[in-house]
């Protein structure tokens, strides 16, 4: 049950493919792009590769991609606070160039 006036995720929004993975199961492997747009290449724990950009959702906590750079993806997640509201938490996925660094 959600308390009135609280921040909350859009429960009517259709989930995107990377929302079934925890952020810890996603690794940034590189980028694609041009002067108009940049996409991050994220590898999931099942070794599938996904192209994402600003506005895409990832992770288990309604994480929206705010920014993509050549070295990281900035994400705003919504975490339940245990009292019926949600709290914003900013996090990043940083570029990993070797499977040994995961």
DSSP file (Angstrom, degrees, kcal/mol; ACC not computed):
  #  RESIDUE AA STRUCTURE BP1 BP2  ACC     N-H-->O    O-->H-N    N-H-->O    O-->H-N    TCO  KAPPA ALPHA  PHI   PSI    X-CA   Y-CA   Z-CA
    1    1 A X              0   0    0      0, 0.0     2,-0.4     0, 0.0     0, 0.0   0.000 360.0 360.0 360.0 133.4    0.0    0.0    0.0
    2    2 A X        -     0   0    0      4,-0.0     2,-0.2     1,-0.0    83,-0.2  -0.778 360.0-126.7 -96.6 134.7    1.3    3.4   -1.0
    3    3 A X    >   -     0   0    0     81,-1.2     3,-1.2    -2,-0.4    80,-0.0  -0.517  38.7 -97.4 -72.7 144.5    1.0    6.3    1.4
    4    4 A X  T 3  S+     0   0    0      1,-0.2    -1,-0.1    -2,-0.2     3,-0.1  -0.340 104.6  19.5 -65.3 143.3   -0.6    9.4   -0.2
    5    5 A X  T 3  S+     0   0    0      1,-0.3    -1,-0.2    -3,-0.1     2,-0.2   0.566  94.2 132.2  78.9   8.8    1.7   12.1   -1.6
    6    6 A X    <   -     0   0    0     -3,-1.2    -1,-0.3    78,-0.1     2,-0.2  -0.602  65.4-103.0 -94.1 154.5    4.7    9.8   -1.8
    7    7 A X        +     0   0    0     79,-0.4    79,-1.0    -2,-0.2     2,-0.3  -0.538  52.5 167.8 -65.9 136.3    7.2    9.3   -4.6
    8    8 A X        -     0   0    0     -2,-0.2     2,-0.1    77,-0.1    77,-0.0  -0.994  35.1-103.5-152.7 155.1    6.3    6.1   -6.4
    9    9 A X        -     0   0    0     -2,-0.3     2,-1.1     1,-0.1     3,-0.1  -0.342  43.2-100.0 -74.2 160.8    7.2    4.2   -9.7
   10   10 A X    >   -     0   0    0      1,-0.2     3,-1.0    52,-0.1    -1,-0.1  -0.722  36.9-173.8 -81.1 101.4    4.8    4.1  -12.6
   11   11 A X  T 3  S+     0   0    0     -2,-1.1    -1,-0.2     1,-0.2    -2,-0.0   0.618  79.6  60.0 -76.0 -11.6    3.3    0.7  -12.1
   12   12 A X  T 3  S+     0   0    0      2,-0.1    -1,-0.2    -3,-0.1     2,-0.1   0.585  80.4 107.0 -89.6 -11.5    1.4    0.9  -15.5
   13   13 A X  S <  S-     0   0    0     -3,-1.0     2,-0.3     1,-0.1    -4,-0.0  -0.442  80.1-112.2 -69.3 138.2    4.6    1.3  -17.5
   14   14 A X        -     0   0    0     -2,-0.1    -1,-0.1     1,-0.1    -2,-0.1  -0.561  36.9-115.3 -71.0 129.6    5.5   -1.7  -19.6
   15   15 A X        -     0   0    0     -2,-0.3     2,-0.2     1,-0.1    -1,-0.1  -0.354  25.0-132.3 -66.1 144.4    8.7   -3.3  -18.2
   16   16 A X    >   -     0   0    0      1,-0.1     3,-2.2    -2,-0.0     4,-0.2  -0.630  27.2-102.3 -95.6 158.8   11.8   -3.2  -20.4
   17   17 A X  G >  S+     0   0    0      1,-0.3     3,-1.1    -2,-0.2    41,-0.1   0.803 117.1  53.7 -53.8 -37.9   14.0   -6.3  -20.9
   18   18 A X  G >  S+     0   0    0     39,-0.4    41,-2.1     1,-0.2     3,-1.0   0.456  86.4  83.2 -81.9   2.5   16.9   -5.3  -18.6
   19   19 A X  G <  S+     0   0    0     -3,-2.2    -1,-0.2    39,-0.3    -2,-0.2   0.492  79.4  67.3 -81.0  -1.7   14.5   -4.7  -15.6
   20   20 A X  G <  S+     0   0    0     -3,-1.1     2,-0.4    -4,-0.2    -1,-0.2   0.480  92.8  74.2 -92.2  -1.9   14.6   -8.5  -14.9
   21   21 A X  S <  S-     0   0    0     -3,-1.0    38,-0.2    38,-0.1     2,-0.1  -0.871  82.1-122.9-110.4 141.8   18.3   -8.2  -13.9
   22   22 A X    >   -     0   0    0     -2,-0.4     3,-2.1    37,-0.2    37,-0.1  -0.501  32.2-114.4 -69.2 151.1   19.8   -6.8  -10.7
   23   23 A X  G >  S+     0   0    0      1,-0.3     3,-1.8     2,-0.2    -1,-0.1   0.839 118.3  63.2 -58.1 -31.1   22.3   -4.0  -11.5
   24   24 A X  G 3  S+     0   0    0      1,-0.3    -1,-0.3     3,-0.0    -2,-0.0   0.653  98.3  56.6 -68.2 -13.6   25.0   -6.3  -10.1
   25   25 A X  G <  S+     0   0    0     -3,-2.1    20,-0.7     2,-0.0     2,-0.4   0.302  96.3  80.0 -97.5   7.6   24.2   -8.7  -12.9
   26   26 A X  E <   -A   44   0A   0     -3,-1.8     2,-0.4    18,-0.2    18,-0.2  -0.943  58.1-170.3-118.3 137.8   24.9   -6.1  -15.6
   27   27 A X  E     -A   43   0A   0     16,-2.2    16,-3.3    -2,-0.4     2,-0.5  -0.993  22.5-130.2-128.7 130.0   28.3   -5.0  -16.8
   28   28 A X  E     +Ab  42  95A   0     66,-0.7    68,-2.9    -2,-0.4    14,-0.2  -0.692  29.5 172.6 -78.2 122.6   29.1   -2.1  -19.1
   29   29 A X  E     -     0   0A   0     12,-3.3     2,-0.3    -2,-0.5    13,-0.2   0.588  53.9 -52.0-107.8 -15.2   31.3   -3.3  -21.9
   30   30 A X  E     -A   41   0A   0     11,-1.0    11,-3.1     2,-0.0     2,-0.3  -0.988  52.0 -96.6 168.0-169.6   31.5   -0.3  -24.2
   31   31 A X  E     -A   40   0A   0     -2,-0.3     2,-0.3     9,-0.3     9,-0.2  -0.939  14.7-162.6-138.4 160.2   29.6    2.4  -26.2
   32   32 A X  E     +A   39   0A   0      7,-2.2     7,-3.3    -2,-0.3     2,-0.3  -0.945  37.4  97.8-131.7 154.3   28.3    3.1  -29.6
   33   33 A X  E     -A   38   0A   0     -2,-0.3     5,-0.2     5,-0.2     2,-0.2  -0.932  46.6-121.6 158.7-177.8   27.3    6.4  -31.0
   34   34 A X        -     0   0    0      3,-2.4     3,-0.1    -2,-0.3    -2,-0.0  -0.662  58.9 -68.5-139.8-165.2   27.8    9.6  -32.9
   35   35 A X  S    S+     0   0    0     -2,-0.2     3,-0.1     1,-0.2    -2,-0.0   0.639 130.8  47.0 -71.6 -10.2   27.8   13.3  -32.1
   36   36 A X  S    S+     0   0    0      1,-0.3     2,-0.3     0, 0.0    -1,-0.2   0.775 121.5   9.6 -99.5 -31.6   24.0   13.1  -31.6
   37   37 A X        -     0   0    0     -3,-0.1    -3,-2.4     2,-0.0     2,-0.4  -0.999  54.4-158.4-152.4 146.9   23.5   10.1  -29.4
   38   38 A X  E     -A   33   0A   0     -2,-0.3    16,-0.4    -5,-0.2     2,-0.4  -0.992   9.9-163.5-128.0 137.3   25.6    7.6  -27.4
   39   39 A X  E     -A   32   0A   0     -7,-3.3    -7,-2.2    -2,-0.4     2,-0.4  -0.914  13.3-136.6-116.4 144.3   24.5    4.1  -26.4
   40   40 A X  E     -AC  31  52A   0     12,-2.7    12,-2.4    -2,-0.4     2,-0.7  -0.789  13.1-137.4 -95.1 144.3   26.0    1.9  -23.7
   41   41 A X  E     -AC  30  51A   0    -11,-3.1   -12,-3.3    -2,-0.4   -11,-1.0  -0.914  24.8-170.1-101.2 115.3   26.5   -1.8  -24.4
   42   42 A X  E     -AC  28  50A   0      8,-3.1     8,-2.8    -2,-0.7     2,-0.5  -0.904  12.0-150.9-111.3 132.3   25.5   -3.7  -21.3
   43   43 A X  E     -AC  27  49A   0    -16,-3.3   -16,-2.2    -2,-0.5     6,-0.2  -0.885  15.0-147.7-100.9 127.2   26.2   -7.4  -20.8
   44   44 A X  E >   -A   26   0A   0      4,-2.7     3,-2.3    -2,-0.5   -18,-0.2  -0.421  31.5-100.3 -87.5 167.5   23.7   -9.4  -18.7
   45   45 A X  T 3  S+     0   0    0    -20,-0.7   -19,-0.1     1,-0.3    -1,-0.1   0.705 123.8  60.0 -62.6 -20.4   24.6  -12.3  -16.5
   46   46 A X  T 3  S-     0   0    0    -21,-0.1    -1,-0.3     2,-0.1     3,-0.1   0.258 120.6-110.3 -90.4  13.2   23.2  -14.7  -19.2
   47   47 A X  S <  S+     0   0    0     -3,-2.3     2,-0.3     1,-0.3    -2,-0.1   0.578  71.9 141.1  70.3  14.6   25.9  -13.2  -21.6
   48   48 A X        -     0   0    0      1,-0.0    -4,-2.7     2,-0.0     2,-0.4  -0.637  46.2-135.5 -81.9 147.5   23.4  -11.4  -23.8
   49   49 A X  E     -C   43   0A   0     -2,-0.3     2,-0.4    -6,-0.2    -6,-0.2  -0.883  21.7-170.9-108.0 134.7   24.5   -7.9  -25.0
   50   50 A X  E     -C   42   0A   0     -8,-2.8    -8,-3.1    -2,-0.4     2,-0.5  -0.964  17.6-141.2-129.4 140.9   22.0   -5.0  -24.8
   51   51 A X  E     +C   41   0A   0     -2,-0.4     2,-0.3   -10,-0.2   -10,-0.2  -0.896  31.3 171.4-101.1 125.5   22.2   -1.4  -26.2
   52   52 A X  E     +C   40   0A   0    -12,-2.4   -12,-2.7    -2,-0.5     2,-0.3  -0.915   9.5 175.6-133.1 158.6   20.7    1.2  -23.9
   53   53 A X    >   -     0   0    0     -2,-0.3     3,-2.2   -14,-0.2    12,-0.3  -0.855  48.5 -42.2-147.7-177.2   20.5    5.0  -23.8
   54   54 A X  T 3  S+     0   0    0    -16,-0.4    12,-0.2    -2,-0.3     3,-0.1  -0.248 123.7  27.1 -53.7 132.8   19.0    7.8  -21.8
   55   55 A X  T 3  S+     0   0    0     10,-2.6    -1,-0.3     1,-0.4    11,-0.1   0.162  90.1 121.9  98.1 -17.8   15.4    7.1  -20.8
   56   56 A X    <   -     0   0    0     -3,-2.2     9,-3.0     9,-0.1     2,-0.4  -0.420  57.8-130.6 -73.5 156.1   15.8    3.3  -20.8
   57   57 A X  E     +D   64   0B   0      7,-0.2   -39,-0.4    -3,-0.1     2,-0.3  -0.902  31.0 167.3-110.8 137.4   14.9    1.4  -17.6
   58   58 A X  E   > +D   63   0B   0      5,-3.0     5,-1.1    -2,-0.4   -39,-0.3  -0.958  34.0  32.2-143.2 160.1   17.2   -1.2  -16.1
   59   59 A X  T   5S-     0   0    0    -41,-2.1     3,-0.5    -2,-0.3   -37,-0.2  -0.039  88.1 -74.7  83.7 173.1   17.6   -3.1  -12.8
   60   60 A X  T   5S+     0   0    0      1,-0.2    -1,-0.2     2,-0.1   -38,-0.1   0.562 118.5  62.7 -85.2 -11.0   15.0   -4.4  -10.3
   61   61 A X  T   5S-     0   0    0     -3,-0.2    17,-3.0    18,-0.0    -1,-0.2  -0.267 119.2 -91.3-116.4  46.3   14.3   -1.0   -8.7
   62   62 A X  T   5 -     0   0    0     -3,-0.5     2,-0.4    15,-0.2    -3,-0.1   0.862  59.7-172.1  55.5  40.5   12.8    1.0  -11.6
   63   63 A X  E   < -D   58   0B   0     -5,-1.1    -5,-3.0    14,-0.1     2,-0.5  -0.537   6.6-162.3 -73.5 119.2   16.2    2.3  -12.6
   64   64 A X  E     -DE  57  76B   0     12,-2.6    12,-2.4    -2,-0.4     2,-0.5  -0.877  21.2-121.9-103.3 131.8   16.0    5.0  -15.3
   65   65 A X  E     + E   0  75B   0     -9,-3.0   -10,-2.6    -2,-0.5    10,-0.2  -0.596  31.9 175.2 -74.1 121.9   19.2    5.9  -17.3
   66   66 A X  E     +     0   0B   0      8,-2.9     2,-0.3    -2,-0.5     9,-0.2   0.771  63.8   4.3 -95.5 -33.3   19.9    9.6  -16.8
   67   67 A X  E     - E   0  74B   0      7,-1.3     7,-2.7   -14,-0.1     2,-0.4  -0.992  53.7-157.9-156.7 143.5   23.2    9.8  -18.7
   68   68 A X  E     + E   0  73B   0     -2,-0.3     2,-0.2     5,-0.2     5,-0.2  -0.996  19.9 168.7-124.3 128.7   25.6    7.7  -20.8
   69   69 A X        -     0   0    0      3,-2.8    -2,-0.0    -2,-0.4     3,-0.0  -0.716  52.3 -93.2-124.1 180.0   29.2    8.6  -21.2
   70   70 A X  S    S+     0   0    0     -2,-0.2     3,-0.1     1,-0.2   -39,-0.0   0.682 124.3  31.8 -68.1 -16.2   32.2    6.6  -22.6
   71   71 A X  S    S+     0   0    0      1,-0.2    24,-3.0    23,-0.1     2,-0.3   0.561 122.5  14.2-119.8 -11.8   33.0    5.4  -19.2
   72   72 A X  E     - F   0  94B   0     22,-0.3    -3,-2.8    20,-0.0     2,-0.5  -0.997  52.3-132.4-160.9 162.3   29.8    5.0  -17.2
   73   73 A X  E     -EF  68  93B   0     20,-2.5    20,-2.0    -2,-0.3     2,-0.5  -0.989  24.4-147.4-117.7 123.6   26.0    4.9  -17.1
   74   74 A X  E     -EF  67  92B   0     -7,-2.7    -8,-2.9    -2,-0.5    -7,-1.3  -0.810  20.9-174.0 -95.2 131.3   24.3    7.1  -14.5
   75   75 A X  E     -EF  65  91B   0     16,-3.1    16,-2.8    -2,-0.5     2,-0.6  -0.954  21.6-150.9-130.3 140.2   21.0    5.6  -13.2
   76   76 A X  E     -EF  64  90B   0    -12,-2.4   -12,-2.6    -2,-0.4     2,-0.2  -0.960  23.9-170.4-110.5 115.8   18.3    6.9  -10.8
   77   77 A X  E     - F   0  89B   0     12,-3.0    12,-2.1    -2,-0.6     2,-0.5  -0.670  18.6-138.9-101.2 158.2   16.6    4.0   -9.0
   78   78 A X  E     - F   0  88B   0    -17,-3.0     2,-0.4    -2,-0.2    10,-0.2  -0.975  23.5-172.5-115.6 116.5   13.5    4.1   -6.8
   79   79 A X  E     - F   0  87B   0      8,-2.7     8,-2.8    -2,-0.5     2,-0.1  -0.888  27.9-112.5-110.6 138.5   13.9    2.0   -3.7
   80   80 A X  E     - F   0  86B   0     -2,-0.4     6,-0.3     6,-0.2   -72,-0.0  -0.443  17.6-152.9 -66.7 140.8   11.0    1.2   -1.2
   81   81 A X        -     0   0    0      4,-2.5    -1,-0.1    -2,-0.1     5,-0.1   0.423  38.0-114.0 -95.6   1.8   11.6    2.9    2.1
   82   82 A X  S    S+     0   0    0      3,-0.4     4,-0.1     1,-0.0    -2,-0.1   0.400 103.9  79.4  84.8  -4.7    9.5    0.3    4.1
   83   83 A X  S    S-     0   0    0      2,-0.3     3,-0.1   -80,-0.0   -80,-0.1   0.109 119.3 -85.1-122.1  20.4    6.8    2.8    5.0
   84   84 A X  S    S+     0   0    0      1,-0.4   -81,-1.2   -82,-0.1     2,-0.2   0.462 100.8  94.0  93.0   1.5    4.9    2.9    1.8
   85   85 A X        -     0   0    0    -83,-0.2    -4,-2.5   -80,-0.0    -3,-0.4  -0.649  65.6-127.2-117.0 176.4    7.0    5.5    0.0
   86   86 A X  E     -F   80   0B   0    -79,-1.0     2,-0.4    -6,-0.3   -79,-0.4  -0.942  13.2-149.9-126.9 148.3    9.9    5.3   -2.4
   87   87 A X  E     -F   79   0B   0     -8,-2.8    -8,-2.7    -2,-0.3     2,-0.2  -0.958  17.8-124.1-121.5 134.7   13.3    7.0   -2.2
   88   88 A X  E     -F   78   0B   0     -2,-0.4     2,-0.4   -10,-0.2   -10,-0.2  -0.565  28.9-178.3 -76.0 140.1   15.5    8.1   -5.2
   89   89 A X  E     -F   77   0B   0    -12,-2.1   -12,-3.0    -2,-0.2     2,-0.4  -0.964  15.8-146.1-141.8 121.6   19.0    6.7   -5.2
   90   90 A X  E     +F   76   0B   0     -2,-0.4     2,-0.3   -14,-0.2   -14,-0.2  -0.702  28.4 161.3 -89.7 138.4   21.6    7.6   -7.9
   91   91 A X  E     -F   75   0B   0    -16,-2.8   -16,-3.1    -2,-0.4     2,-0.3  -0.904  22.7-137.5-146.2 172.7   24.1    4.9   -8.9
   92   92 A X  E     -F   74   0B   0     -2,-0.3     2,-0.5   -18,-0.2   -18,-0.2  -0.959   9.0-147.9-136.0 152.3   26.4    4.1  -11.8
   93   93 A X  E     -F   73   0B   0    -20,-2.0   -20,-2.5    -2,-0.3     2,-0.3  -0.996  30.3-152.7-111.7 124.3   27.6    1.2  -13.9
   94   94 A X  E     -F   72   0B   0     -2,-0.5   -66,-0.7   -22,-0.2   -22,-0.3  -0.704  25.5 -90.8-101.4 151.1   31.2    1.8  -14.9
   95   95 A X  B     -b   28   0A   0    -24,-3.0     2,-0.5    -2,-0.3   -66,-0.2  -0.324  37.7-166.0 -58.5 131.2   33.0    0.5  -18.0
   96   96 A X        -     0   0    0    -68,-2.9     6,-0.1     1,-0.1     3,-0.0  -0.992   9.6-177.4-121.3 122.2   34.6   -2.9  -17.5
   97   97 A X        +     0   0    0     -2,-0.5     2,-0.4     1,-0.1    -1,-0.1   0.575  66.7  47.0 -98.5 -10.6   37.1   -3.9  -20.2
   98   98 A X  S >  S-     0   0    0      1,-0.1     3,-1.5     0, 0.0     4,-0.2  -0.989  71.5-134.4-133.7 142.0   38.0   -7.4  -19.0
   99   99 A X  G >  S+     0   0    0     -2,-0.4     3,-1.0     1,-0.3    -1,-0.1   0.756 107.4  64.6 -62.8 -23.1   35.9  -10.3  -17.8
  100  100 A X  G 3  S+     0   0    0      1,-0.2    -1,-0.3     2,-0.1    -4,-0.0   0.721  96.3  57.1 -72.2 -20.4   38.4  -10.6  -14.9
  101  101 A X  G <         0   0    0     -3,-1.5    -1,-0.2     1,-0.2    -2,-0.2   0.384 360.0 360.0 -91.4   3.5   37.4   -7.2  -13.6
  102  102 A X    <         0   0    0     -3,-1.0    -1,-0.2    -4,-0.2    -2,-0.1   0.527 360.0 360.0 -63.7 360.0   33.7   -8.0  -13.2
